[in-house]
Amino acid sequence: MVAGGAFWLAPRDGGTSVAGGIRTAASGDRAEAETGTPPAGRAPRGPEDAESQARVLDALLADSGGSRSGLGSALGQLRSCEGTATGLATLQRITAARREQVIQAGALGTGALDGGDAVKERLTRALTASFDADEAFLAWATRQEAGCSRSWSGDDDYRRGLALSGEATTAKKGFLKLWNPLARRYGLPVRDEHEI
């Protein structure tokens, strides 16, 4: 079994074999699979698996918060027609990062967490709405950088970005209702929607 990049190796005479550095099932694991009870001397793996899944999800949230942190200043640069090239580059970076975060959310393992399927679905929905908002802002920003206009508030893509941002905020609140109790359980940071 691999945990945190390290191998756990058990003696061969204990019913466990090791092939290629990966622990393979033997008699003790078969007994657990058939009865639902781990062999004597070995604790159930469920809580450890759940905590590991929670920590992976928390790392994705931290990454998401880091991506979001530059959004306000980038939009401000583009609205003011000052530093538009920098603002556009920041939006491009944020949008690319958000795209990757949506992919990562879809690949999360959450089966060991209480309500894990709903947690994953709500997080994916929230990150997807954020990505859609970023794409809309990026479409506006690309035109804004090419020929800056101070009448940005009526731009269709800008307005769409605002609407999608509102949807993302609502989705984040729904996700956090499920996530924050789990975060407390596993000693992880409790978050507000603006931190995702």
C-alpha positions in Angstrom: 0.0 0.0 0.0 1.3 3.5 -0.9 0.6 6.4 1.6 2.1 9.8 1.3 4.6 8.6 -1.2 5.9 5.9 1.1 5.5 2.1 0.9 4.1 0.1 3.8 5.7 -3.4 3.7 4.5 -6.2 5.8 6.4 -9.5 6.4 5.8 -12.2 3.9 5.1 -14.8 6.7 2.2 -12.6 7.9 0.1 -13.4 4.9 1.0 -10.4 2.9 3.2 -10.4 -0.3 4.9 -7.5 -2.0 5.0 -7.2 -5.7 6.8 -4.3 -7.4 6.6 -2.3 -4.2 2.8 -2.5 -4.1 1.1 -4.5 -1.3 -1.1 -7.2 -2.8 -4.1 -8.9 -1.3 -3.5 -12.2 0.6 -5.4 -14.2 3.2 -5.9 -11.3 5.7 -7.4 -9.0 3.0 -9.6 -11.8 1.7 -11.0 -12.3 5.2 -11.7 -8.7 5.6 -13.4 -8.6 2.2 -15.6 -11.6 3.0 -16.5 -10.6 6.6 -16.1 -6.8 6.7 -13.9 -7.2 9.7 -10.1 -6.5 9.5 -7.8 -9.2 10.8 -6.6 -9.0 14.4 -3.9 -6.4 14.9 -5.0 -4.2 12.0 -7.2 -1.2 12.3 -10.0 -0.5 9.8 -8.8 1.6 6.9 -12.0 3.7 6.4 -11.2 6.6 8.7 -7.7 6.9 7.3 -9.0 6.8 3.8 -11.6 9.5 4.5 -9.0 11.8 6.1 -6.7 11.3 3.2 -9.5 12.2 0.8 -10.4 15.3 2.8 -6.8 16.5 2.8 -6.6 16.1 -1.0 -9.8 18.1 -1.4 -8.6 20.7 1.0 -5.4 21.2 -1.1 -7.6 21.8 -4.2 -9.5 24.4 -2.3 -6.3 26.2 -1.2 -5.2 26.2 -4.9 -8.5 27.6 -5.9 -8.3 30.4 -3.4 -4.8 31.3 -4.6 -6.1 31.5 -8.2 -9.0 33.7 -7.2 -6.8 36.2 -5.3 -5.6 38.1 -8.3 -9.0 38.4 -10.1 -10.2 41.7 -8.5 -7.0 43.6 -9.2 -6.9 42.3 -12.8 -10.5 43.4 -13.5 -9.7 46.8 -11.9 -6.7 47.3 -14.2 -8.8 46.5 -17.3 -11.7 48.7 -16.2 -9.4 51.6 -15.6 -7.5 51.2 -18.9 -4.3 51.1 -16.9 -2.0 48.1 -16.9 -4.4 46.3 -19.3 -1.7 43.9 -20.6 -0.9 42.8 -17.0 -4.6 42.4 -16.2 -5.2 40.3 -19.3 -2.2 38.1 -18.5 -3.5 37.6 -15.0 -7.0 36.6 -16.3 -5.4 34.2 -18.7 -3.5 32.6 -15.9 -6.5 32.4 -13.6 -8.7 30.9 -16.3 -6.1 28.2 -17.2 -5.7 27.4 -13.5 -9.5 27.2 -13.0 -9.9 24.9 -16.0 -7.3 22.5 -14.3 -9.1 22.7 -11.0 -12.4 21.7 -12.6 -10.7 18.6 -14.0 -9.1 17.8 -10.7 -12.4 18.2 -8.9 -14.0 15.7 -11.3 -11.2 13.2 -10.5 -11.4 13.5 -6.7 -11.9 10.3 -4.7 -14.6 11.1 -2.1 -16.2 7.7 -1.6 -14.9 7.4 2.0 -16.3 10.8 3.1 -19.8 11.2 4.6 -21.9 12.5 1.7 -18.8 12.3 -0.5 -20.7 12.1 -3.8 -22.7 15.3 -3.0 -19.6 17.1 -1.8 -17.8 16.3 -5.0 -20.8 17.3 -7.2 -21.3 20.6 -5.4 -17.6 21.5 -5.6 -17.4 20.6 -9.3 -20.5 22.7 -9.9 -19.0 25.7 -8.0 -15.7 25.5 -9.8 -17.3 25.1 -13.2 -19.4 28.2 -12.6 -16.2 30.1 -11.6 -14.4 28.9 -14.7 -17.3 29.9 -16.9 -17.3 33.4 -15.3 -13.5 33.6 -15.8 -13.9 32.7 -19.5 -16.5 35.4 -19.9 -14.3 38.0 -18.2 -11.4 36.9 -20.4 -13.4 37.4 -23.6 -14.2 40.9 -22.5 -10.6 41.5 -21.3 -9.1 40.5 -24.6 -11.1 43.2 -26.4 -10.5 45.6 -23.6 -6.7 45.2 -23.9 -6.8 45.6 -27.6 -8.8 48.9 -27.5 -9.7 50.0 -24.0 -13.2 51.3 -23.5 -14.5 53.0 -20.3 -18.1 51.9 -21.1 -17.3 48.4 -20.0 -20.3 48.0 -17.7 -22.6 47.4 -20.7 -20.4 44.8 -22.3 -22.2 41.5 -22.8 -19.3 39.3 -21.8 -18.6 41.4 -18.8 -22.2 41.2 -17.7 -22.2 37.5 -18.3 -19.1 37.2 -16.1 -20.9 39.0 -13.3 -24.0 36.8 -13.6 -21.9 33.6 -13.6 -19.9 34.9 -10.6 -23.2 35.2 -8.7 -24.1 31.6 -9.6 -20.6 30.5 -8.5 -21.0 32.2 -5.1 -24.4 30.4 -4.6 -22.9 27.1 -5.6 -19.9 27.7 -3.2 -22.2 28.3 -0.3 -24.0 25.1 -1.0 -20.7 23.2 -1.2 -19.5 24.7 2.1 -22.6 23.6 4.0 -21.4 20.1 3.4 -17.7 20.6 3.5 -17.1 22.8 6.5 -18.4 20.1 9.0 -16.0 17.6 7.4 -13.2 20.1 7.5 -13.7 20.5 11.3 -13.8 16.8 11.8 -10.4 16.3 10.1 -8.8 19.4 11.6 -8.8 21.3 8.2 -9.5 25.0 7.6 -13.1 26.1 7.6 -13.7 28.4 4.6 -16.0 31.1 3.3 -17.1 31.3 -0.3 -14.7 34.1 -1.1 -11.8 31.8 -0.2 -12.6 29.3 -3.0 
